[in-house]
Amino acid sequence: MEGWVNSAITTVLYLEWQRARHLTSKRLTEEQKRWWSSQRLHGLCEAFRQEVEQEELKFLSNRLKTPGGISRLKRILSNATPKEYRAKT
């Protein structure tokens, strides 16, 4: 139970840190800052999830631009599954 509570508290603190980081960003408009200011836990979770998804898509897009990047991406994806769970092909 203690581990779960520590994880929950750490998650909330991280999301609040993300909010603070966005509120102090000079690149955001006042409207965007108001949006970040008004978000609560669920909104912060969704915003973080969307940011991570965008970064993953950028990463994939960059890897797919070159043959070397495609090979590296294949290795990364292959290694994402533990050996004992990989299908024998």
Gaussian input, Z-matrix of N, CA and C with variables (Angstrom, degrees):
# hf/3-21g

backbone

0 1
 N
 C     1     B1
 C     2     B2     1     A1
 N     3     B3     2     A2     1     D1
 C     4     B4     3     A3     2     D2
 C     5     B5     4     A4     3     D3
 N     6     B6     5     A5     4     D4
 C     7     B7     6     A6     5     D5
 C     8     B8     7     A7     6     D6
 N     9     B9     8     A8     7     D7
 C    10    B10     9     A9     8     D8
 C    11    B11    10    A10     9     D9
 N    12    B12    11    A11    10    D10
 C    13    B13    12    A12    11    D11
 C    14    B14    13    A13    12    D12
 N    15    B15    14    A14    13    D13
 C    16    B16    15    A15    14    D14
 C    17    B17    16    A16    15    D15
 N    18    B18    17    A17    16    D16
 C    19    B19    18    A18    17    D17
 C    20    B20    19    A19    18    D18
 N    21    B21    20    A20    19    D19
 C    22    B22    21    A21    20    D20
 C    23    B23    22    A22    21    D21
 N    24    B24    23    A23    22    D22
 C    25    B25    24    A24    23    D23
 C    26    B26    25    A25    24    D24
 N    27    B27    26    A26    25    D25
 C    28    B28    27    A27    26    D26
 C    29    B29    28    A28    27    D27
 N    30    B30    29    A29    28    D28
 C    31    B31    30    A30    29    D29
 C    32    B32    31    A31    30    D30
 N    33    B33    32    A32    31    D31
 C    34    B34    33    A33    32    D32
 C    35    B35    34    A34    33    D33
 N    36    B36    35    A35    34    D34
 C    37    B37    36    A36    35    D35
 C    38    B38    37    A37    36    D36
 N    39    B39    38    A38    37    D37
 C    40    B40    39    A39    38    D38
 C    41    B41    40    A40    39    D39
 N    42    B42    41    A41    40    D40
 C    43    B43    42    A42    41    D41
 C    44    B44    43    A43    42    D42
 N    45    B45    44    A44    43    D43
 C    46    B46    45    A45    44    D44
 C    47    B47    46    A46    45    D45
 N    48    B48    47    A47    46    D46
 C    49    B49    48    A48    47    D47
 C    50    B50    49    A49    48    D48
 N    51    B51    50    A50    49    D49
 C    52    B52    51    A51    50    D50
 C    53    B53    52    A52    51    D51
 N    54    B54    53    A53    52    D52
 C    55    B55    54    A54    53    D53
 C    56    B56    55    A55    54    D54
 N    57    B57    56    A56    55    D55
 C    58    B58    57    A57    56    D56
 C    59    B59    58    A58    57    D57
 N    60    B60    59    A59    58    D58
 C    61    B61    60    A60    59    D59
 C    62    B62    61    A61    60    D60
 N    63    B63    62    A62    61    D61
 C    64    B64    63    A63    62    D62
 C    65    B65    64    A64    63    D63
 N    66    B66    65    A65    64    D64
 C    67    B67    66    A66    65    D65
 C    68    B68    67    A67    66    D66
 N    69    B69    68    A68    67    D67
 C    70    B70    69    A69    68    D68
 C    71    B71    70    A70    69    D69
 N    72    B72    71    A71    70    D70
 C    73    B73    72    A72    71    D71
 C    74    B74    73    A73    72    D72
 N    75    B75    74    A74    73    D73
 C    76    B76    75    A75    74    D74
 C    77    B77    76    A76    75    D75
 N    78    B78    77    A77    76    D76
 C    79    B79    78    A78    77    D77
 C    80    B80    79    A79    78    D78
 N    81    B81    80    A80    79    D79
 C    82    B82    81    A81    80    D80
 C    83    B83    82    A82    81    D81
 N    84    B84    83    A83    82    D82
 C    85    B85    84    A84    83    D83
 C    86    B86    85    A85    84    D84
 N    87    B87    86    A86    85    D85
 C    88    B88    87    A87    86    D86
 C    89    B89    88    A88    87    D87
 N    90    B90    89    A89    88    D88
 C    91    B91    90    A90    89    D89
 C    92    B92    91    A91    90    D90
 N    93    B93    92    A92    91    D91
 C    94    B94    93    A93    92    D92
 C    95    B95    94    A94    93    D93
 N    96    B96    95    A95    94    D94
 C    97    B97    96    A96    95    D95
 C    98    B98    97    A97    96    D96
 N    99    B99    98    A98    97    D97
 C   100   B100    99    A99    98    D98
 C   101   B101   100   A100    99    D99
 N   102   B102   101   A101   100   D100
 C   103   B103   102   A102   101   D101
 C   104   B104   103   A103   102   D102
 N   105   B105   104   A104   103   D103
 C   106   B106   105   A105   104   D104
 C   107   B107   106   A106   105   D105
 N   108   B108   107   A107   106   D106
 C   109   B109   108   A108   107   D107
 C   110   B110   109   A109   108   D108
 N   111   B111   110   A110   109   D109
 C   112   B112   111   A111   110   D110
 C   113   B113   112   A112   111   D111
 N   114   B114   113   A113   112   D112
 C   115   B115   114   A114   113   D113
 C   116   B116   115   A115   114   D114
 N   117   B117   116   A116   115   D115
 C   118   B118   117   A117   116   D116
 C   119   B119   118   A118   117   D117
 N   120   B120   119   A119   118   D118
 C   121   B121   120   A120   119   D119
 C   122   B122   121   A121   120   D120
 N   123   B123   122   A122   121   D121
 C   124   B124   123   A123   122   D122
 C   125   B125   124   A124   123   D123
 N   126   B126   125   A125   124   D124
 C   127   B127   126   A126   125   D125
 C   128   B128   127   A127   126   D126
 N   129   B129   128   A128   127   D127
 C   130   B130   129   A129   128   D128
 C   131   B131   130   A130   129   D129
 N   132   B132   131   A131   130   D130
 C   133   B133   132   A132   131   D131
 C   134   B134   133   A133   132   D132
 N   135   B135   134   A134   133   D133
 C   136   B136   135   A135   134   D134
 C   137   B137   136   A136   135   D135
 N   138   B138   137   A137   136   D136
 C   139   B139   138   A138   137   D137
 C   140   B140   139   A139   138   D138
 N   141   B141   140   A140   139   D139
 C   142   B142   141   A141   140   D140
 C   143   B143   142   A142   141   D141
 N   144   B144   143   A143   142   D142
 C   145   B145   144   A144   143   D143
 C   146   B146   145   A145   144   D144
 N   147   B147   146   A146   145   D145
 C   148   B148   147   A147   146   D146
 C   149   B149   148   A148   147   D147
 N   150   B150   149   A149   148   D148
 C   151   B151   150   A150   149   D149
 C   152   B152   151   A151   150   D150
 N   153   B153   152   A152   151   D151
 C   154   B154   153   A153   152   D152
 C   155   B155   154   A154   153   D153
 N   156   B156   155   A155   154   D154
 C   157   B157   156   A156   155   D155
 C   158   B158   157   A157   156   D156
 N   159   B159   158   A158   157   D157
 C   160   B160   159   A159   158   D158
 C   161   B161   160   A160   159   D159
 N   162   B162   161   A161   160   D160
 C   163   B163   162   A162   161   D161
 C   164   B164   163   A163   162   D162
 N   165   B165   164   A164   163   D163
 C   166   B166   165   A165   164   D164
 C   167   B167   166   A166   165   D165
 N   168   B168   167   A167   166   D166
 C   169   B169   168   A168   167   D167
 C   170   B170   169   A169   168   D168
 N   171   B171   170   A170   169   D169
 C   172   B172   171   A171   170   D170
 C   173   B173   172   A172   171   D171
 N   174   B174   173   A173   172   D172
 C   175   B175   174   A174   173   D173
 C   176   B176   175   A175   174   D174
 N   177   B177   176   A176   175   D175
 C   178   B178   177   A177   176   D176
 C   179   B179   178   A178   177   D177
 N   180   B180   179   A179   178   D178
 C   181   B181   180   A180   179   D179
 C   182   B182   181   A181   180   D180
 N   183   B183   182   A182   181   D181
 C   184   B184   183   A183   182   D182
 C   185   B185   184   A184   183   D183
 N   186   B186   185   A185   184   D184
 C   187   B187   186   A186   185   D185
 C   188   B188   187   A187   186   D186
 N   189   B189   188   A188   187   D187
 C   190   B190   189   A189   188   D188
 C   191   B191   190   A190   189   D189
 N   192   B192   191   A191   190   D190
 C   193   B193   192   A192   191   D191
 C   194   B194   193   A193   192   D192
 N   195   B195   194   A194   193   D193
 C   196   B196   195   A195   194   D194
 C   197   B197   196   A196   195   D195
 N   198   B198   197   A197   196   D196
 C   199   B199   198   A198   197   D197
 C   200   B200   199   A199   198   D198
 N   201   B201   200   A200   199   D199
 C   202   B202   201   A201   200   D200
 C   203   B203   202   A202   201   D201
 N   204   B204   203   A203   202   D202
 C   205   B205   204   A204   203   D203
 C   206   B206   205   A205   204   D204
 N   207   B207   206   A206   205   D205
 C   208   B208   207   A207   206   D206
 C   209   B209   208   A208   207   D207
 N   210   B210   209   A209   208   D208
 C   211   B211   210   A210   209   D209
 C   212   B212   211   A211   210   D210
 N   213   B213   212   A212   211   D211
 C   214   B214   213   A213   212   D212
 C   215   B215   214   A214   213   D213
 N   216   B216   215   A215   214   D214
 C   217   B217   216   A216   215   D215
 C   218   B218   217   A217   216   D216
 N   219   B219   218   A218   217   D217
 C   220   B220   219   A219   218   D218
 C   221   B221   220   A220   219   D219
 N   222   B222   221   A221   220   D220
 C   223   B223   222   A222   221   D221
 C   224   B224   223   A223   222   D222
 N   225   B225   224   A224   223   D223
 C   226   B226   225   A225   224   D224
 C   227   B227   226   A226   225   D225
 N   228   B228   227   A227   226   D226
 C   229   B229   228   A228   227   D227
 C   230   B230   229   A229   228   D228
 N   231   B231   230   A230   229   D229
 C   232   B232   231   A231   230   D230
 C   233   B233   232   A232   231   D231
 N   234   B234   233   A233   232   D232
 C   235   B235   234   A234   233   D233
 C   236   B236   235   A235   234   D234
 N   237   B237   236   A236   235   D235
 C   238   B238   237   A237   236   D236
 C   239   B239   238   A238   237   D237
 N   240   B240   239   A239   238   D238
 C   241   B241   240   A240   239   D239
 C   242   B242   241   A241   240   D240
 N   243   B243   242   A242   241   D241
 C   244   B244   243   A243   242   D242
 C   245   B245   244   A244   243   D243
 N   246   B246   245   A245   244   D244
 C   247   B247   246   A246   245   D245
 C   248   B248   247   A247   246   D246
 N   249   B249   248   A248   247   D247
 C   250   B250   249   A249   248   D248
 C   251   B251   250   A250   249   D249
 N   252   B252   251   A251   250   D250
 C   253   B253   252   A252   251   D251
 C   254   B254   253   A253   252   D252
 N   255   B255   254   A254   253   D253
 C   256   B256   255   A255   254   D254
 C   257   B257   256   A256   255   D255
 N   258   B258   257   A257   256   D256
 C   259   B259   258   A258   257   D257
 C   260   B260   259   A259   258   D258
 N   261   B261   260   A260   259   D259
 C   262   B262   261   A261   260   D260
 C   263   B263   262   A262   261   D261
 N   264   B264   263   A263   262   D262
 C   265   B265   264   A264   263   D263
 C   266   B266   265   A265   264   D264

   B1=1.4492
   B2=1.5331
   B3=1.3206
   B4=1.4660
   B5=1.5277
   B6=1.3333
   B7=1.4616
   B8=1.5165
   B9=1.3427
   B10=1.4566
   B11=1.5303
   B12=1.3255
   B13=1.4681
   B14=1.5287
   B15=1.3241
   B16=1.4689
   B17=1.5232
   B18=1.3227
   B19=1.4696
   B20=1.5249
   B21=1.3309
   B22=1.4653
   B23=1.5276
   B24=1.3105
   B25=1.4656
   B26=1.5284
   B27=1.3336
   B28=1.4617
   B29=1.5276
   B30=1.3266
   B31=1.4646
   B32=1.5225
   B33=1.3227
   B34=1.4677
   B35=1.5293
   B36=1.3242
   B37=1.4686
   B38=1.5284
   B39=1.3255
   B40=1.4635
   B41=1.5296
   B42=1.3242
   B43=1.4681
   B44=1.5245
   B45=1.3136
   B46=1.4702
   B47=1.5285
   B48=1.3267
   B49=1.4631
   B50=1.5292
   B51=1.3402
   B52=1.4636
   B53=1.5295
   B54=1.3289
   B55=1.4720
   B56=1.5345
   B57=1.3137
   B58=1.4657
   B59=1.5337
   B60=1.3149
   B61=1.4689
   B62=1.5256
   B63=1.3285
   B64=1.4640
   B65=1.5294
   B66=1.3121
   B67=1.4709
   B68=1.5247
   B69=1.3198
   B70=1.4673
   B71=1.5252
   B72=1.3382
   B73=1.4620
   B74=1.5275
   B75=1.2992
   B76=1.4632
   B77=1.5331
   B78=1.3424
   B79=1.4641
   B80=1.5269
   B81=1.3358
   B82=1.4571
   B83=1.5232
   B84=1.3211
   B85=1.4606
   B86=1.5327
   B87=1.3114
   B88=1.4690
   B89=1.5242
   B90=1.3160
   B91=1.4658
   B92=1.5274
   B93=1.3425
   B94=1.4642
   B95=1.5356
   B96=1.3206
   B97=1.4679
   B98=1.5266
   B99=1.3393
   B100=1.4661
   B101=1.5242
   B102=1.3346
   B103=1.4631
   B104=1.5209
   B105=1.3331
   B106=1.4690
   B107=1.5191
   B108=1.3079
   B109=1.4686
   B110=1.5241
   B111=1.3255
   B112=1.4652
   B113=1.5282
   B114=1.3180
   B115=1.4712
   B116=1.5254
   B117=1.3217
   B118=1.4588
   B119=1.5192
   B120=1.2788
   B121=1.4603
   B122=1.5305
   B123=1.3219
   B124=1.4636
   B125=1.5315
   B126=1.3214
   B127=1.4616
   B128=1.5196
   B129=1.3352
   B130=1.4627
   B131=1.5283
   B132=1.3273
   B133=1.4727
   B134=1.5221
   B135=1.3186
   B136=1.4630
   B137=1.5245
   B138=1.3230
   B139=1.4648
   B140=1.5265
   B141=1.3263
   B142=1.4640
   B143=1.5308
   B144=1.3379
   B145=1.4632
   B146=1.5267
   B147=1.3252
   B148=1.4621
   B149=1.5299
   B150=1.3291
   B151=1.4674
   B152=1.5218
   B153=1.3332
   B154=1.4611
   B155=1.5227
   B156=1.3165
   B157=1.4646
   B158=1.5220
   B159=1.3358
   B160=1.4626
   B161=1.5284
   B162=1.3235
   B163=1.4694
   B164=1.5246
   B165=1.3216
   B166=1.4656
   B167=1.5232
   B168=1.3296
   B169=1.4591
   B170=1.5266
   B171=1.3314
   B172=1.4717
   B173=1.5227
   B174=1.3326
   B175=1.4598
   B176=1.5293
   B177=1.3368
   B178=1.4598
   B179=1.5255
   B180=1.3112
   B181=1.4623
   B182=1.5300
   B183=1.3160
   B184=1.4655
   B185=1.5200
   B186=1.3278
   B187=1.4644
   B188=1.5224
   B189=1.3312
   B190=1.4592
   B191=1.5266
   B192=1.3211
   B193=1.4635
   B194=1.5253
   B195=1.3397
   B196=1.4637
   B197=1.5274
   B198=1.3330
   B199=1.4689
   B200=1.5380
   B201=1.3341
   B202=1.4664
   B203=1.5199
   B204=1.3180
   B205=1.4596
   B206=1.5207
   B207=1.3379
   B208=1.4609
   B209=1.5249
   B210=1.3321
   B211=1.4696
   B212=1.5216
   B213=1.3166
   B214=1.4712
   B215=1.5264
   B216=1.3200
   B217=1.4577
   B218=1.5341
   B219=1.3330
   B220=1.4640
   B221=1.5307
   B222=1.3425
   B223=1.4769
   B224=1.5183
   B225=1.3268
   B226=1.4628
   B227=1.5273
   B228=1.3319
   B229=1.4625
   B230=1.5271
   B231=1.3088
   B232=1.4664
   B233=1.5252
   B234=1.3136
   B235=1.4726
   B236=1.5253
   B237=1.3298
   B238=1.4679
   B239=1.5205
   B240=1.3318
   B241=1.4597
   B242=1.5223
   B243=1.3277
   B244=1.4710
   B245=1.5251
   B246=1.3265
   B247=1.4683
   B248=1.5127
   B249=1.3062
   B250=1.4766
   B251=1.5241
   B252=1.3334
   B253=1.4589
   B254=1.5221
   B255=1.3291
   B256=1.4732
   B257=1.5153
   B258=1.3180
   B259=1.4660
   B260=1.5169
   B261=1.2975
   B262=1.4696
   B263=1.5216
   B264=1.3343
   B265=1.4746
   B266=1.4885
   A1=110.02
   A2=115.28
   A3=119.10
   A4=111.01
   A5=117.32
   A6=121.00
   A7=111.84
   A8=116.28
   A9=120.31
   A10=110.09
   A11=116.37
   A12=120.59
   A13=109.79
   A14=117.08
   A15=119.88
   A16=110.90
   A17=117.12
   A18=120.47
   A19=110.88
   A20=116.47
   A21=120.56
   A22=110.92
   A23=117.39
   A24=121.34
   A25=110.27
   A26=116.69
   A27=120.93
   A28=110.63
   A29=116.68
   A30=120.86
   A31=111.11
   A32=116.59
   A33=120.48
   A34=110.13
   A35=116.76
   A36=119.59
   A37=111.30
   A38=117.33
   A39=120.52
   A40=110.64
   A41=116.70
   A42=119.54
   A43=111.32
   A44=117.61
   A45=120.40
   A46=110.89
   A47=116.90
   A48=120.32
   A49=109.50
   A50=116.57
   A51=120.62
   A52=110.59
   A53=115.56
   A54=119.76
   A55=110.08
   A56=117.11
   A57=121.44
   A58=110.65
   A59=116.37
   A60=120.74
   A61=110.22
   A62=117.10
   A63=119.92
   A64=111.42
   A65=116.75
   A66=119.38
   A67=112.32
   A68=117.84
   A69=120.64
   A70=112.68
   A71=116.34
   A72=120.19
   A73=110.33
   A74=115.44
   A75=120.57
   A76=111.46
   A77=117.36
   A78=121.17
   A79=112.86
   A80=118.18
   A81=120.48
   A82=111.57
   A83=115.18
   A84=120.39
   A85=108.59
   A86=115.97
   A87=120.08
   A88=111.04
   A89=116.92
   A90=120.40
   A91=111.06
   A92=116.45
   A93=119.95
   A94=110.87
   A95=116.60
   A96=119.74
   A97=111.18
   A98=116.62
   A99=119.46
   A100=110.80
   A101=116.14
   A102=120.22
   A103=110.19
   A104=116.77
   A105=120.34
   A106=111.02
   A107=116.43
   A108=120.51
   A109=112.05
   A110=117.08
   A111=120.55
   A112=114.02
   A113=117.74
   A114=120.18
   A115=111.93
   A116=114.05
   A117=120.59
   A118=107.96
   A119=119.50
   A120=123.05
   A121=112.81
   A122=117.85
   A123=119.39
   A124=111.36
   A125=116.46
   A126=120.42
   A127=112.10
   A128=116.38
   A129=120.19
   A130=110.47
   A131=117.07
   A132=121.01
   A133=110.43
   A134=116.79
   A135=120.92
   A136=111.42
   A137=116.92
   A138=120.35
   A139=110.17
   A140=116.87
   A141=120.59
   A142=110.19
   A143=117.09
   A144=121.25
   A145=110.60
   A146=116.72
   A147=120.56
   A148=111.71
   A149=117.14
   A150=120.54
   A151=110.46
   A152=116.73
   A153=120.85
   A154=110.57
   A155=117.65
   A156=121.02
   A157=111.14
   A158=116.84
   A159=120.28
   A160=110.98
   A161=117.02
   A162=120.74
   A163=110.83
   A164=117.72
   A165=120.82
   A166=110.94
   A167=117.05
   A168=120.12
   A169=111.61
   A170=117.33
   A171=120.76
   A172=110.26
   A173=115.96
   A174=121.20
   A175=109.99
   A176=116.95
   A177=120.94
   A178=111.11
   A179=116.75
   A180=121.50
   A181=110.68
   A182=117.23
   A183=121.10
   A184=111.63
   A185=117.96
   A186=121.50
   A187=111.29
   A188=117.30
   A189=121.09
   A190=113.32
   A191=118.26
   A192=121.36
   A193=113.22
   A194=117.68
   A195=120.24
   A196=110.28
   A197=116.85
   A198=119.39
   A199=112.10
   A200=116.48
   A201=119.68
   A202=111.65
   A203=115.55
   A204=119.94
   A205=111.49
   A206=116.08
   A207=120.11
   A208=109.73
   A209=116.71
   A210=120.00
   A211=110.72
   A212=116.30
   A213=119.97
   A214=110.43
   A215=116.74
   A216=120.95
   A217=110.74
   A218=117.10
   A219=120.66
   A220=110.66
   A221=116.77
   A222=120.16
   A223=111.13
   A224=116.66
   A225=120.76
   A226=110.18
   A227=115.86
   A228=119.72
   A229=111.40
   A230=116.37
   A231=119.82
   A232=110.82
   A233=116.52
   A234=120.77
   A235=112.98
   A236=116.88
   A237=120.03
   A238=111.45
   A239=116.83
   A240=121.27
   A241=108.39
   A242=117.87
   A243=119.06
   A244=111.67
   A245=117.00
   A246=121.90
   A247=112.25
   A248=117.26
   A249=119.26
   A250=112.64
   A251=118.02
   A252=121.04
   A253=113.84
   A254=117.18
   A255=120.43
   A256=109.61
   A257=115.91
   A258=121.49
   A259=108.88
   A260=116.45
   A261=120.82
   A262=107.99
   A263=116.24
   A264=120.23
   A265=111.52
   D1=-40.70
   D2=-178.62
   D3=-62.19
   D4=-40.10
   D5=178.26
   D6=-63.11
   D7=-40.65
   D8=179.49
   D9=-64.01
   D10=-44.52
   D11=-179.78
   D12=-62.93
   D13=-42.51
   D14=178.52
   D15=-62.76
   D16=-40.22
   D17=178.08
   D18=-64.30
   D19=-43.44
   D20=179.82
   D21=-62.97
   D22=-44.99
   D23=-179.81
   D24=-64.30
   D25=-42.57
   D26=179.16
   D27=-62.25
   D28=-40.52
   D29=179.13
   D30=-63.13
   D31=-46.60
   D32=179.88
   D33=-62.65
   D34=-43.64
   D35=179.23
   D36=-63.26
   D37=-39.73
   D38=178.44
   D39=-63.57
   D40=-45.39
   D41=179.75
   D42=-63.79
   D43=-38.22
   D44=176.66
   D45=-67.23
   D46=-35.21
   D47=175.94
   D48=-64.15
   D49=-40.78
   D50=176.60
   D51=-59.77
   D52=-43.88
   D53=178.39
   D54=-59.68
   D55=-47.99
   D56=-179.28
   D57=-60.88
   D58=-39.87
   D59=179.24
   D60=-62.59
   D61=-41.85
   D62=179.36
   D63=-70.66
   D64=-37.17
   D65=-179.09
   D66=-66.80
   D67=-26.36
   D68=179.81
   D69=-96.00
   D70=-0.57
   D71=-179.93
   D72=-69.41
   D73=133.54
   D74=178.58
   D75=-81.76
   D76=-12.18
   D77=-177.98
   D78=-83.99
   D79=-13.10
   D80=-177.20
   D81=-89.98
   D82=148.40
   D83=175.88
   D84=-78.26
   D85=168.76
   D86=177.56
   D87=-63.19
   D88=-36.52
   D89=178.19
   D90=-63.55
   D91=-43.16
   D92=177.77
   D93=-64.18
   D94=-39.17
   D95=178.49
   D96=-65.60
   D97=-38.44
   D98=176.02
   D99=-62.41
   D100=-39.28
   D101=178.60
   D102=-61.59
   D103=-49.28
   D104=179.22
   D105=-61.47
   D106=-37.53
   D107=-179.28
   D108=-65.27
   D109=-33.00
   D110=-175.40
   D111=-87.19
   D112=-10.60
   D113=-176.67
   D114=-73.36
   D115=142.96
   D116=174.04
   D117=-109.70
   D118=-166.72
   D119=-170.56
   D120=-55.34
   D121=-47.96
   D122=-178.36
   D123=-62.51
   D124=-45.16
   D125=178.97
   D126=-62.71
   D127=-39.14
   D128=178.37
   D129=-65.90
   D130=-40.08
   D131=177.53
   D132=-61.13
   D133=-46.28
   D134=-179.66
   D135=-64.44
   D136=-41.93
   D137=179.83
   D138=-63.85
   D139=-42.29
   D140=179.05
   D141=-64.09
   D142=-44.32
   D143=179.31
   D144=-59.26
   D145=-43.16
   D146=179.95
   D147=-65.63
   D148=-39.85
   D149=178.10
   D150=-63.03
   D151=-43.99
   D152=-179.86
   D153=-64.19
   D154=-42.40
   D155=177.93
   D156=-60.40
   D157=-42.17
   D158=179.09
   D159=-63.32
   D160=-41.78
   D161=178.28
   D162=-64.43
   D163=-39.67
   D164=177.97
   D165=-64.41
   D166=-41.47
   D167=178.38
   D168=-64.95
   D169=-39.07
   D170=176.03
   D171=-62.23
   D172=-43.71
   D173=179.58
   D174=-59.56
   D175=-48.70
   D176=179.79
   D177=-62.06
   D178=-43.38
   D179=-179.99
   D180=-60.40
   D181=-44.49
   D182=179.50
   D183=-64.82
   D184=-39.30
   D185=-179.95
   D186=-66.74
   D187=-33.68
   D188=-175.63
   D189=-79.49
   D190=-0.63
   D191=-177.76
   D192=-81.66
   D193=-21.56
   D194=-177.46
   D195=-132.76
   D196=153.47
   D197=177.10
   D198=-59.52
   D199=-39.19
   D200=178.16
   D201=-64.85
   D202=-37.94
   D203=178.46
   D204=-67.37
   D205=-37.12
   D206=177.92
   D207=-64.99
   D208=-43.49
   D209=178.22
   D210=-61.49
   D211=-43.17
   D212=179.59
   D213=-63.65
   D214=-42.20
   D215=179.12
   D216=-62.32
   D217=-41.41
   D218=177.17
   D219=-60.21
   D220=-43.03
   D221=178.28
   D222=-63.12
   D223=-43.53
   D224=-179.63
   D225=-61.36
   D226=-46.49
   D227=-179.23
   D228=-66.72
   D229=-38.79
   D230=178.29
   D231=-64.28
   D232=-41.42
   D233=-178.46
   D234=-76.88
   D235=-9.20
   D236=-179.52
   D237=-69.93
   D238=-24.55
   D239=178.00
   D240=-99.94
   D241=128.07
   D242=178.73
   D243=-57.24
   D244=146.34
   D245=-175.58
   D246=-52.67
   D247=-39.99
   D248=-175.84
   D249=-67.50
   D250=-15.80
   D251=-179.94
   D252=-106.30
   D253=-1.34
   D254=-179.11
   D255=-76.46
   D256=136.77
   D257=176.32
   D258=-70.02
   D259=139.80
   D260=177.15
   D261=-79.13
   D262=120.40
   D263=179.08
   D264=-121.45

